[in-house]
Amino acid sequence: MESRLERIGTTAVLIAMALSIAGWWFGYQIHPVWWAMWLAPLPMLWLATRVRARVAAVASFVSLALAGFAQWHYMHTLLELPLAVIGFSIFAPALGFMFAVLLYRRLATRGHLLAAAFSVPVLWTATFFVNASLSRNGTWSDLAYTQMDALAVIQIAAVTGLWGVGFVLLLAPASVAAIFERAASRPARWRIVFVSGGLIAASLLYGGWRVHTANDTPATPVKIGLVALQGAVHPSLDTPKGQVFLQRYVTAIDALAGNGVQMVVMPEVTMTTTDSAIPELSHVAQQHGITLVTSVDYKPAAGPERNMSIAFHPQGGAPTTYNKHHLMVGFEDRFTPGDRYTVLDTVPRVGLLICKDMDFPATGRANAAGGAQLLLVPAWDFFADGWYHSRMAILRGVESGLAIARSSRDGALTLSDDRGRIVAEMPSNLNVDASVVGTLPVRTTHTLYTQWGDWFGWLNLITLVGLLVLAIVPRRASA
């Protein structure tokens, strides 16, 4: 076997690495080329059984690590993250890919080609599932978000959660690599075609069907306006500057209401207040008969400081509040997180979340379980990640059958339906006023993921144990 492994020269290794780096570079970043991800793992998996194990390990690790530097400007310059955090973000996925390639190699060289094909998506999915369960950053950097421009691909999330998207994505190149293994018999190749190909085809056919038949489901049209104004960063309403800023928003809401909107969403921590009952916003909501949602830095005279979403109702009365659950490490340490979800008793039923909450699938699932059909989400991004972070939120809608209205300062204003289709979108940044109006079809959509939760993540974790046993346990000698 070793003599056969040595037939692949250095030039072939470098070419395979270059192709893999290109695929990861363009496919695995904050505004990815979705189809590049389907190709990125293939060169290293093809290489895995044609070189020594240590060469396969180094080549696969270096390929993804080098491609990870495509996000250096975003993480280092824009977010100003510590080098240790940047290093983890770059090298941890590279390490995971290295182990996936080595597990594939081990199983393939033992003749377990179907298991080898499944080992890559199983190991990657199980690893990211565990990481998301433990990390304060939730599902950030999951492969599923690279596919947000491919609607048929992401629909499987309604069954499996986002875990199924990355699984199908990695199963395809791993299966191609296994089919073209030199030692593969014809029956082994056909097994891979039928099993792996069947699963991938079923997923894509389901996705295409789900998108195509979306309009066959009864929907309530809801006209929504999103607005983000340039100016001071969450000024206090106790100051003249804060009052001027508030009046500018009231004027903008008047204009949106004149366009016939039923709901308006403002960005995250638009202003700072000591009282959630902001009379000007309550009045404008009641005056125009709209539901108005904003997020504020809430600093009561007594009690913890909160990142609070406030909903002002068309009929007036006391506003409804929600406190952000998931706070951004290093940026929101002053806030105390919330511990309950809020669903408005409206038609359609509306749930309230804020920005980073949408990085966690459980938040969308909890709102759907509470009867929500539409989420109103104030947010605040870093402009460069406006596309990516908005798509993370949109995938929550696909998973749990929710329409999403997300109004982000320095990011994007997006309206999306329960299939992840963009109804209206407008970029926003700190230097211009931005608003967008669109009519969302709001449906009552029940998904398997809402009911069963992360069953597919757990299935991958259990399957990984079985594959590791298959890779480690010595083979029986032939009689």
C-alpha positions as CSV (number, residue, x, y, z in Angstrom):
1,M,0.0,0.0,0.0
2,E,2.8,2.5,0.9
3,S,4.4,2.1,-2.5
4,R,1.1,3.0,-4.2
5,L,0.8,6.0,-1.9
6,E,4.1,7.4,-3.0
7,R,3.0,7.6,-6.7
8,I,1.4,11.0,-6.1
9,G,4.1,13.6,-6.4
10,T,4.6,17.0,-4.8
11,T,3.1,18.8,-7.8
12,A,-0.2,16.9,-7.6
13,V,-0.4,17.7,-3.9
14,L,0.2,21.4,-4.4
15,I,-2.4,21.5,-7.2
16,A,-4.9,19.8,-5.0
17,M,-4.2,22.2,-2.2
18,A,-4.5,25.3,-4.5
19,L,-7.9,24.1,-5.7
20,S,-9.1,23.4,-2.2
21,I,-7.9,26.8,-0.9
22,A,-9.7,28.5,-3.8
23,G,-12.9,26.7,-3.0
24,W,-12.8,27.5,0.8
25,W,-11.6,31.0,0.2
26,F,-14.6,32.0,-2.0
27,G,-17.1,29.6,-0.4
28,Y,-16.5,29.9,3.3
29,Q,-16.7,33.6,4.2
30,I,-19.2,36.4,5.1
31,H,-20.5,36.8,1.6
32,P,-19.8,33.4,0.0
33,V,-20.1,32.0,-3.5
34,W,-22.5,29.1,-2.6
35,W,-21.4,26.6,-5.3
36,A,-17.7,26.9,-4.4
37,M,-18.4,25.1,-1.1
38,W,-19.6,22.0,-3.0
39,L,-16.1,21.8,-4.6
40,A,-13.8,22.9,-1.8
41,P,-13.4,19.6,0.1
42,L,-13.1,17.4,-2.9
43,P,-9.4,17.9,-3.8
44,M,-8.3,17.0,-0.3
45,L,-10.5,13.9,-0.1
46,W,-9.2,12.8,-3.5
47,L,-5.7,13.2,-2.2
48,A,-6.4,11.5,1.2
49,T,-5.8,7.9,0.0
50,R,-3.1,8.7,-2.5
51,V,-0.5,10.1,-0.1
52,R,0.7,9.2,3.4
53,A,-1.5,10.1,6.3
54,R,0.8,12.9,7.6
55,V,0.8,14.5,4.1
56,A,-3.0,14.3,3.9
57,A,-3.3,15.8,7.4
58,V,-0.9,18.7,6.7
59,A,-2.3,19.5,3.3
60,S,-6.0,19.6,4.5
61,F,-5.2,21.6,7.6
62,V,-3.1,24.2,5.7
63,S,-5.7,24.5,2.9
64,L,-8.5,25.5,5.1
65,A,-6.3,27.6,7.5
66,L,-4.9,29.7,4.6
67,A,-8.4,30.2,3.2
68,G,-9.5,31.3,6.7
69,F,-7.4,34.4,6.3
70,A,-10.1,35.7,3.8
71,Q,-11.8,37.0,6.9
72,W,-8.8,38.6,8.5
73,H,-9.9,42.1,7.6
74,Y,-13.4,41.5,9.0
75,M,-12.2,39.9,12.3
76,H,-9.1,42.0,12.9
77,T,-9.8,45.4,11.5
78,L,-13.6,45.7,11.8
79,L,-14.4,43.7,14.9
80,E,-10.9,44.2,16.5
81,L,-11.1,40.7,18.0
82,P,-8.2,39.4,20.1
83,L,-5.6,37.4,18.2
84,A,-6.5,34.3,20.3
85,V,-10.1,34.5,19.1
86,I,-9.1,35.1,15.5
87,G,-6.7,32.2,15.7
88,F,-9.4,29.9,17.1
89,S,-11.9,31.0,14.3
90,I,-9.3,30.2,11.6
91,F,-7.6,27.1,13.0
92,A,-10.4,25.3,14.7
93,P,-12.3,24.6,11.4
94,A,-9.1,23.7,9.7
95,L,-8.4,21.2,12.5
96,G,-11.9,19.7,12.1
97,F,-11.4,19.3,8.4
98,M,-8.1,17.6,8.9
99,F,-9.7,15.0,11.2
100,A,-12.5,14.6,8.7
101,V,-10.0,13.8,6.0
102,L,-8.1,11.4,8.2
103,L,-11.2,9.6,9.2
104,Y,-12.3,9.3,5.6
105,R,-8.8,8.0,4.7
106,R,-8.9,5.4,7.5
107,L,-12.3,4.0,6.5
108,A,-11.6,4.2,2.7
109,T,-8.3,2.3,3.0
110,R,-10.1,-0.3,5.1
111,G,-12.6,-0.8,2.3
112,H,-15.5,0.9,4.0
113,L,-16.2,3.3,1.2
114,L,-19.9,4.1,2.0
115,A,-18.9,4.7,5.6
116,A,-16.0,6.9,4.4
117,A,-18.4,9.0,2.3
118,F,-20.6,9.6,5.3
119,S,-17.8,10.1,7.8
120,V,-17.0,13.6,6.5
121,P,-20.4,15.2,6.9
122,V,-21.1,13.2,10.1
123,L,-17.9,14.3,11.8
124,W,-18.2,18.0,10.7
125,T,-21.9,18.2,11.6
126,A,-21.4,16.5,15.0
127,T,-18.5,18.8,15.8
128,F,-20.4,22.0,14.9
129,F,-23.5,20.8,16.7
130,V,-21.5,20.3,19.9
131,N,-19.7,23.7,19.4
132,A,-23.0,25.5,18.9
133,S,-24.4,23.9,22.1
134,L,-21.5,25.3,24.1
135,S,-20.5,28.5,22.4
136,R,-21.8,32.0,23.2
137,N,-21.6,32.7,19.5
138,G,-24.2,30.0,18.6
139,T,-24.1,28.8,15.0
140,W,-21.9,31.5,13.6
141,S,-19.6,30.1,10.8
142,D,-21.8,27.0,10.2
143,L,-21.6,25.8,6.6
144,A,-25.3,26.1,6.2
145,Y,-25.1,29.9,5.9
146,T,-22.9,29.5,2.8
147,Q,-25.9,28.2,0.9
148,M,-28.4,31.0,1.5
149,D,-28.5,31.9,-2.1
150,A,-29.5,28.4,-3.0
151,L,-33.1,28.2,-1.9
152,A,-33.7,24.5,-2.8
153,V,-30.6,23.5,-0.8
154,I,-31.6,25.2,2.5
155,Q,-35.2,23.9,2.7
156,I,-34.0,20.7,4.3
157,A,-33.5,22.9,7.4
158,A,-37.3,22.7,7.9
159,V,-36.8,19.0,8.7
160,T,-33.3,18.8,10.2
161,G,-32.5,22.3,11.3
162,L,-29.4,23.9,9.7
163,W,-27.4,20.7,10.5
164,G,-28.9,19.0,7.4
165,V,-27.8,21.7,5.1
166,G,-24.1,21.3,5.9
167,F,-24.5,17.5,5.9
168,V,-25.9,17.4,2.4
169,L,-23.2,19.9,1.2
170,L,-20.3,17.7,2.5
171,L,-21.9,14.4,1.6
172,A,-21.7,15.3,-2.1
173,P,-17.9,15.8,-2.5
174,A,-17.2,13.0,-0.1
175,S,-19.3,10.6,-2.1
176,V,-17.7,11.6,-5.4
177,A,-14.2,11.0,-3.8
178,A,-15.3,7.6,-2.6
179,I,-16.7,6.6,-6.0
180,F,-13.4,7.4,-7.7
181,E,-11.3,5.5,-5.2
182,R,-9.0,3.3,-7.1
183,A,-9.7,0.2,-5.0
184,A,-13.5,0.7,-5.2
185,S,-15.4,-2.3,-6.6
186,R,-18.3,-1.8,-8.9
187,P,-20.9,-2.9,-6.3
188,A,-19.3,-0.5,-3.8
189,R,-19.6,2.4,-6.2
190,W,-23.2,1.6,-7.0
191,R,-24.0,1.5,-3.3
192,I,-22.6,5.0,-2.8
193,V,-24.5,6.2,-5.9
194,F,-27.8,4.8,-4.6
195,V,-27.5,5.7,-0.9
196,S,-25.6,9.0,-1.0
197,G,-27.0,10.1,-4.3
198,G,-30.5,9.2,-3.2
199,L,-30.3,11.2,0.0
200,I,-28.9,14.3,-1.9
201,A,-31.5,14.0,-4.6
202,A,-34.3,13.6,-2.1
203,S,-33.1,16.7,-0.2
204,L,-32.9,18.8,-3.3
205,L,-36.3,17.6,-4.7
206,Y,-37.9,18.3,-1.4
207,G,-36.4,21.8,-1.3
208,G,-37.5,22.5,-4.9
209,W,-41.0,21.3,-4.1
210,R,-41.2,23.3,-0.9
211,V,-40.2,26.5,-2.6
212,H,-42.5,25.9,-5.6
213,T,-45.6,25.1,-3.6
214,A,-45.1,28.0,-1.0
215,N,-47.7,30.1,-2.7
216,D,-50.3,27.3,-2.5
217,T,-50.5,27.8,1.2
218,P,-53.0,30.4,2.4
219,A,-51.1,33.6,3.6
220,T,-52.0,36.8,5.3
221,P,-50.4,39.8,3.5
222,V,-48.7,42.2,6.0
223,K,-47.2,45.4,4.7
224,I,-44.1,46.3,6.8
225,G,-41.8,49.2,6.8
226,L,-38.2,49.0,8.1
227,V,-36.2,52.2,8.9
228,A,-32.6,53.0,10.1
229,L,-31.5,56.6,10.4
230,Q,-28.0,58.0,10.4
231,G,-27.0,60.0,13.5
232,A,-25.9,59.6,17.1
233,V,-25.4,56.1,18.6
234,H,-28.3,55.4,21.0
235,P,-28.5,59.0,22.4
236,S,-30.3,59.5,25.7
237,L,-33.9,60.7,25.5
238,D,-33.1,62.9,28.5
239,T,-30.9,65.1,26.3
240,P,-31.8,67.6,23.5
241,K,-29.8,65.5,21.0
242,G,-31.8,62.4,22.0
243,Q,-35.1,64.3,21.5
244,V,-34.1,65.6,18.1
245,F,-33.1,62.0,17.0
246,L,-36.4,60.7,18.3
247,Q,-38.4,63.3,16.3
248,R,-36.5,62.3,13.2
249,Y,-37.7,58.8,13.7
250,V,-41.3,60.0,14.3
251,T,-41.1,61.9,11.0
252,A,-39.8,58.8,9.2
253,I,-42.6,56.6,10.7
254,D,-45.1,59.1,9.5
255,A,-43.8,58.8,6.0
256,L,-43.9,55.0,6.2
257,A,-47.4,55.1,7.6
258,G,-48.4,57.2,4.6
259,N,-47.3,54.3,2.5
260,G,-49.9,52.1,4.1
261,V,-47.7,50.0,6.3
262,Q,-49.2,48.0,9.2
263,M,-46.0,47.5,11.1
264,V,-42.7,49.4,11.5
265,V,-39.4,48.0,12.8
266,M,-36.5,50.3,14.0
267,P,-32.9,49.1,14.6
268,E,-31.3,47.8,17.8
269,V,-30.5,50.1,20.7
270,T,-31.8,53.1,18.7
271,M,-31.8,55.3,21.8
272,T,-31.3,55.2,25.6
273,T,-34.2,55.6,27.9
274,T,-35.1,55.2,31.6
275,D,-38.8,54.4,30.8
276,S,-40.1,51.9,28.3
277,A,-43.3,54.0,27.8
278,I,-41.9,56.4,25.3
279,P,-44.9,58.7,24.7
280,E,-43.9,60.0,21.2
281,L,-43.6,56.4,19.8
282,S,-46.7,55.3,21.6
283,H,-48.6,58.2,20.1
284,V,-47.4,57.7,16.5
285,A,-48.3,54.0,16.7
286,Q,-51.8,54.8,17.9
287,Q,-52.2,57.7,15.5
288,H,-51.5,55.5,12.4
289,G,-52.9,52.3,13.7
290,I,-49.6,50.4,13.4
291,T,-47.5,48.0,15.5
292,L,-44.2,49.8,16.1
293,V,-41.1,47.9,17.4
294,T,-37.8,49.4,18.4
295,S,-34.9,48.3,20.7
296,V,-33.4,50.6,23.3
297,D,-30.7,50.7,25.9
298,Y,-33.0,50.5,28.9
299,K,-31.5,52.1,32.1
300,P,-34.1,52.1,34.8
301,A,-33.6,54.0,38.0
302,A,-33.7,50.7,39.8
303,G,-32.9,47.4,38.2
304,P,-30.5,45.9,35.7
305,E,-29.7,47.6,32.3
306,R,-31.2,45.8,29.4
307,N,-31.1,45.6,25.7
308,M,-34.9,45.8,25.4
309,S,-37.2,45.5,22.4
310,I,-40.4,47.5,22.9
311,A,-43.6,47.0,20.9
312,F,-46.1,49.9,20.8
313,H,-49.6,48.9,19.8
314,P,-52.1,50.4,17.4
315,Q,-54.8,50.5,20.1
316,G,-52.5,52.3,22.5
317,G,-52.0,51.1,26.1
318,A,-48.8,49.9,27.8
319,P,-46.1,48.7,25.4
320,T,-45.0,45.1,25.4
321,T,-41.3,44.4,26.1
322,Y,-38.7,41.7,25.4
323,N,-35.2,41.5,26.8
324,K,-32.4,40.2,24.5
325,H,-31.3,36.7,25.5
326,H,-28.0,36.4,23.7
327,L,-25.5,39.2,24.2
328,M,-22.4,39.8,22.2
329,V,-19.3,39.1,24.2
330,G,-17.2,42.2,24.8
331,F,-19.7,44.6,23.3
332,E,-22.8,44.0,25.5
333,D,-21.3,43.0,28.9
334,R,-23.2,45.8,30.6
335,F,-26.6,44.3,29.8
336,T,-28.4,41.6,31.8
337,P,-29.9,38.9,29.5
338,G,-33.6,38.1,29.4
339,D,-35.1,34.8,30.3
340,R,-38.5,34.7,28.6
341,Y,-39.9,35.0,25.1
342,T,-42.6,37.4,24.0
343,V,-45.3,36.7,21.4
344,L,-47.8,39.5,20.7
345,D,-51.5,38.6,20.7
346,T,-52.0,40.0,17.3
347,V,-53.2,38.7,13.9
348,P,-50.9,37.4,12.6
349,R,-49.0,36.4,15.8
350,V,-45.8,38.3,16.2
351,G,-42.7,37.3,18.1
352,L,-40.0,39.7,19.3
353,L,-36.2,38.9,19.1
354,I,-33.1,41.1,18.8
355,C,-30.1,40.7,16.5
356,K,-27.8,38.0,18.0
357,D,-30.7,36.0,19.3
358,M,-31.2,34.9,15.7
359,D,-27.8,33.2,15.7
360,F,-29.4,30.5,17.9
361,P,-31.9,28.1,16.3
362,A,-33.7,27.5,19.7
363,T,-34.9,31.1,19.7
364,G,-36.8,30.7,16.4
365,R,-38.1,27.3,17.5
366,A,-39.3,28.7,20.9
367,N,-41.3,31.5,19.2
368,A,-42.8,29.1,16.7
369,A,-43.8,26.8,19.5
370,G,-45.4,29.8,21.2
371,G,-47.6,30.4,18.1
372,A,-45.6,33.1,16.3
373,Q,-45.9,33.4,12.6
374,L,-43.7,36.5,12.1
375,L,-40.6,37.8,13.9
376,L,-39.9,41.5,14.2
377,V,-36.2,41.9,14.8
378,P,-34.2,45.1,15.6
379,A,-30.5,44.5,14.8
380,W,-27.1,46.2,14.6
381,D,-24.3,44.8,12.4
382,F,-20.9,45.8,11.2
383,F,-21.9,46.6,7.6
384,A,-19.4,44.2,6.1
385,D,-21.3,41.3,7.7
386,G,-24.7,42.7,6.8
387,W,-25.5,40.0,4.2
388,Y,-24.2,37.2,6.3
389,H,-25.9,38.1,9.6
390,S,-29.2,38.8,7.9
391,R,-29.1,35.4,6.2
392,M,-28.5,33.7,9.6
393,A,-31.7,35.3,10.7
394,I,-33.5,34.3,7.5
395,L,-32.5,30.6,8.0
396,R,-34.3,30.7,11.4
397,G,-37.5,31.4,9.4
398,V,-36.9,28.4,7.1
399,E,-36.2,26.1,10.1
400,S,-39.3,27.1,12.1
401,G,-41.7,28.3,9.5
402,L,-41.5,32.1,10.2
403,A,-41.6,35.2,8.2
404,I,-38.8,37.7,9.3
405,A,-38.7,41.5,9.4
406,R,-35.2,42.5,10.4
407,S,-34.2,46.2,10.6
408,S,-30.4,46.5,11.1
409,R,-28.3,49.6,11.7
410,D,-25.1,49.4,9.6
411,G,-26.2,46.2,7.9
412,A,-29.3,45.4,5.9
413,L,-33.0,45.9,6.1
414,T,-34.6,42.6,5.1
415,L,-38.1,41.1,4.7
416,S,-38.2,37.4,4.1
417,D,-40.9,34.7,4.1
418,D,-41.0,31.3,5.7
419,R,-39.1,29.7,2.7
420,G,-36.2,32.2,3.0
421,R,-37.2,34.2,0.0
422,I,-36.3,37.9,0.1
423,V,-39.4,40.1,-0.4
424,A,-37.5,43.4,0.1
425,E,-34.0,44.4,1.0
426,M,-32.0,47.6,1.4
427,P,-28.4,48.1,2.7
428,S,-28.0,50.4,5.6
429,N,-25.0,52.1,7.1
430,L,-24.2,54.8,9.7
431,N,-23.9,57.6,7.1
432,V,-27.2,57.5,5.3
433,D,-30.9,57.2,6.1
434,A,-32.4,53.9,4.8
435,S,-35.9,52.6,4.7
436,V,-37.7,49.9,2.8
437,V,-41.4,48.7,2.5
438,G,-42.6,45.3,1.4
439,T,-45.6,43.0,1.8
440,L,-44.8,39.8,3.5
441,P,-47.0,36.7,3.0
442,V,-47.4,35.4,6.6
443,R,-48.4,31.8,6.9
444,T,-49.1,29.2,9.5
445,T,-46.3,26.8,8.8
446,H,-45.5,23.9,11.0
447,T,-42.1,22.3,10.5
448,L,-40.7,19.0,11.7
449,Y,-37.7,20.9,13.1
450,T,-40.0,22.9,15.4
451,Q,-41.5,19.7,16.8
452,W,-38.4,17.5,17.0
453,G,-35.7,20.1,17.6
454,D,-32.0,19.1,17.1
455,W,-32.7,15.4,16.4
456,F,-30.4,15.4,13.4
457,G,-27.5,16.9,15.3
458,W,-27.8,14.1,18.0
459,L,-28.1,11.5,15.2
460,N,-24.8,12.7,13.7
461,L,-23.2,12.6,17.2
462,I,-24.3,9.0,17.7
463,T,-23.3,8.0,14.2
464,L,-19.9,9.4,14.7
465,V,-19.3,7.1,17.6
466,G,-20.1,4.1,15.4
467,L,-17.8,5.3,12.6
468,L,-15.0,5.8,15.1
469,V,-15.4,2.3,16.4
470,L,-15.4,1.0,12.8
471,A,-12.2,2.9,12.1
472,I,-10.4,1.8,15.3
473,V,-11.5,-1.8,15.9
474,P,-8.9,-4.2,14.3
475,R,-10.2,-6.1,11.3
476,R,-10.6,-9.8,11.6
477,A,-8.1,-11.8,9.7
478,S,-9.4,-13.9,6.8
479,A,-9.9,-17.6,7.5
